[in-house]
Amino acid sequence: MTKTVVLIHGAWQVPSSWDRFKTRFEAAGYSVLVPTWPLMDRSVDALNANPDPKFGALTVGAIVDHYDAIIRALPEQPLLVGHSFGGLITQLLLDRGVGIAGIALDPAPIGGLIPGPKPLASAFPILARWNGWNRPFVLTRQAFDKGFANAAPVAQRDEEYSKYVVPAPGRIFFQAALSLGTWINPKKRTQPLLVVGGEKDVTVTPNLAWQAYKRQKGSEARTDYHEFKGRSHYLANEPGWEEVADYAIAWADGNEKASKV
């Protein structure tokens, strides 16, 4: 059983947004790696003030390639835990045979899923911009409050918007919306997978997370789903995050090499 975990952050977030989970996994005996996306190895202030000129056009495939290279260089195959776009990246890595098991928290949609009205409404400001395919997109404080961390206390949102939120590549949202470079083949996956949804998530609704689970059930490997009541898209940090982390750890410790039942 592996005791290495790679935490994969999502859009608009930085590796330090995993600090709570990292501490929890380390306490459970894991060695934890939290690599950042390509072109993001800078401070939050620098990323906000002056994103790399190439960052807006960064693709999902380039991000997956980046993590693929990091993971294949490790001495053992790790558990993969991804949030939002990190959950999509987790599934794409598993599709390549990378990682011993995966946990996808509120995952951005794999190819072919139907987002529904709320996720589409959240994505519309990104997709409607001129040349948005090539430009970074900044998550406003209002959007963070209403669509990302809507179940978190105001004081926490005040602190963590400036601490963790950075621009995201515009191109990845077009890819997710149009199913470009985001398809997986469940029949190829041999590693266990847990898909997690949040009841109050309006960015990746529970229905969208459930669709991912249903699609992934086409694998012969174990595939599980769990929904946390009262949680938003920010479920790895908002109050009660400990329950989410502990559930992930318990699932990993018990199911990393389990076959489908």
N, C-alpha and C positions, 0 to 999 in steps of 0.2 A: 504494500500500500504506500502510495507516495505521501510524502510530508512536505511537498513543495506546492505552493499555490501562486498563480499569476493573476493579479487583479487588473482588469482592463476597464479603464474609465470610459465614459461616454462623451457625447458632444457637449460643449460648453463647460466641461469640467477638467480638472487637473489631477495628477496622481495624489496629491495631498487630500483630495476629497474622499479617499479611501482610508484615511488615518484611523478612523474608528474600527473599521473592519480589520485592518492590518493588525492592530493591537489585539483584537479578539482572536484572530487566527494564530498569532504568535503565542498567545497564552494557551492555545490548544496544541502547541508543539509544532506548528508549521513554520517553514522558512518561506517568507513572503516577498515576492517581487512585484513592484508596481511601475512598470515601464510607461513612459508617455508615448503619445502618438508622434509620427514624424513631424518635424518642423516646429515642435512645441517644447523643446528642451531649454526653456527660458523661464524667467520669473513671471508671475501673474501680471505684475505691472508692465513688464516689457511686452507680453503677449497682447495686452489690452491697448497699449500705446502704439505699437508698431508691429503688427503681425508680419511674418515672412511674406514677400510678394507672391510666392508660389502656394501659400497656404489655402487660399480660397478654392483652388482647383484640385486639392488633395482628394484622391479617390478612396473608396472603400477598399478596393483591391490593394492599393499601396499600403494602407494601414494594416491589412491582413498579412501582406508580405513582410512588413516590418516586424510584427509579432511572431510570425512563423520563423524568421531567422533567429530571433532572440530565444525562442523556446527550443528549437532544435539544437542549440548550442548548450543547453542545460545538461547536467549529468543524469537527470531522470525526467521522465515525462510528468508534467505537473497537472494538478487540478486547475481548470480555468474558471474564473468567476468574472462575468462581465455585466455591466449595467448599461441599459439603454442601447446606444450604438455599440457599446462594449459587449452587450448580449448578442447582438447580431454578429459581431466579430468573433465571439466565442463559438457560435454555431458554424460559421464559415471555416474556422480553424478545425473544429471537429470533423467537418466534411472533408478536410484534407488529411485526416488521420493524425492531427496534432493534438496532444493533450490526452490524459488518461480518463478524464470525465469533465463535464461542463455544467455550470450553473448560470442561467441567463435571467437576470433580474430586469423586469419591465423591458424586454428586448425590442429594439427597433425592428420593423417587419422584414422577415426574409422574403424572397421573391414570390410573388403570386398571392400574397395575403391582401385582404380588403380592409383598409384602415378604418373606415367608418367616419361619421361626420366630425366628431371631436378631434381626432388626430389630424384630419384634413384641415380643420379650422386652425389648429395650432401651426400647421406647416404652411398655410397659405401666405402669410407675410414673407416667408423665405422664398417661396417659389414664384411669387409675383414680382419680385424685384428685377429691374433691368440688369442683364448680365449676371444674375444671381448664381449662375452655374460656375462662375469663376471668382466670385467675391466671398470673403468671410462674412458671416452673419453674427451680429451681436444680440444676445438675449437681453432684452430690456428688464429693468427691475419689475415692471408691471407684469410682464410675461412670466418671469421667474415666480412671482407671487401667485399668479392665477393658474399657471399651467405646469409648473415644475415642482414647486415646494408648497403647494396649496394646503397641505395638512400640517405644515411646520409652524411653530409659533412665530409671531412677527419679529420678536427680538432675535431669534435664530436666523431668520431670513435677512435681517439688517446686517448681521455680522458676516454671514457666509456668502452672500452675494458678492461682496468685495473680496472675499478671501479665496473663493473657488471658481467663480464664473469668468470665462474668457470667450473670445470669439470662436466660432466653429466653421469648418470649411463648407461653403454653400453647396458644393457639388454632391456631397454625400446625401443631402436631403432630396435632391433630384433623383439620385440613384435609388433611394429607398421608395420614393413615390412612384417611380416608373419601372421598378423591378429590374434595374440595370446593374449587373454584377453582384446580385444579392441572392441568387438562387442556391438552394442546397438540394442534395439528393438523400433523403432519409435512409434509403436502402443501403447506402454506403457506410452510414455511421455505425460503428461497433462499440462506441464508448457510451456510458450512461449519461443522461442529460436531465437536469431539473429546470423547468421553466417556472418563474415566479411572477405573479401579478400583484398589483395593489388596487384595492377596491376603489379608491378615490383618485386613481391616476387618470388624468384627462389627456396626457400626451401619448402614452401607450396604454390604452384602456384595457381592462381585464378581458374584454372580448378579443382584442387583438393578441394579447398574450396567450389566451386559450386557443386561438387559431394556430399559433406557432406550435403549441403542444400537440394539437390534433394532427398537424402536418408531420411533426416529428415522430408521431406514433407509428409512422410507416417503417421505422427502424426495428430491427430485431433486438437491438439493445434496450436496456431499461430506459423508460421515459416517464417522468413524473411531473405533476403540476401542483402548485400550492398558491393560494391567494391569501394575502394578508388584509384583514379587514381594517378600514379606517386609514389606509396608507396611500400616500400620493407617489408621484414619480421619484420623490426624494427619500424613498423608504430605507436607503442605506445610511441615512444621516438623521432623519427626523426622530422625535421621541418614539421609543420602541424599537430602534434600530438593533438593539441587542438581541431581541427575539428573532429578527431576520438573520443576523449573523450566526446565532446559535443553531437555528434551523439548518442553515447552509452547511455548517460544520458537521452537525449530526448526520445529515444526509450524506455528505462526502465520506465520513468515516464509516458509515454503514453500507454504502452503495457503490463505491468507486468501481469495484470489480464485479458487481452483481449482474446477473443476467436478467432478462425480462421475465416477470412472473405473470 
